[in-house]
Amino acid sequence: MQDISRLEVGMTTKIGTDQVEGPDVGREYVRALDSNTWLPFTEGAAEDRPLVVRIDNIDGDVCHCTVTRKPSL
């Protein structure tokens, strides 16, 4: 995973499948507070998170993702 502070909407990144709760292609995830775990996206949960990613494909133990939302801080 890249430094999330440098990622912008439309950029791609990778996340280990072991970091994603129930990885599913096409679904969006937000990073849990104070951990490296990614949880399924819900509107309310994203308000205080640094970014939201969508899993584009899963290759072995790596999720290839695209940043879909990044709140302006």
N, C-alpha and C positions, 0 to 999 in steps of 0.2 A: 504494500500500500504506500502510495506517495504521501508526502506531507499534506494533510488535508487543507491546511491554510493556503496552500498554493493552487489548489484545484478550483476550477471555474466551471460553470454550466457548459456542458458539451464535451468536456475533457474526459478521457478514459483513464481507468485505474484498475488494479487487481486487488482482490481480497481472498484470503484463504477460505475454503469452504468450512473449515472448523471455526471460523469467526462469525459465520452467518447462521442465524436461527432459521432453519428450514429453507435453505437456498432454493429458489425457483426462478427459472428463466422468465424474464419479462416483468418480474415483480420489483417494487421499489423498497429500499431499506434505509433506515437511519441508524447512526452510530449511537449506541447506548452511552449514557453519561458515565464518566469515570471507568470506562473499560474499552476493550477493542472488539466487543461484540456488536454485531449489526442486527437490528430487529426489524420486523416488517413495518413499513411506513404507515402511519396514520396522520391525518392533518394536525391534530393536537400535539402529538409527540414531536413533530418536526420544528415547532416554533422555537425551541431553545437548543436545537442541535445545529452543528456547523454546516452540514450538507446532507443531501439525499442522493442515493445512487440507484440505478436500475441495472439488474443483472442481464447482460446481453447474451452470454453463453457461459457454460461451465465446462472446463477442460481439466479432467482429473480432479485435483484438489484445489483448483484456482477458479474463482469467479471473475470473469471479465465484465467490467461495469462501466457505465456512463453516468456522469454527474447530471442529475435532472433538475435539482433545485439547490440554491445556496442563498439563505437569507442574508440580507445586507446587515452587517453588524456595525 
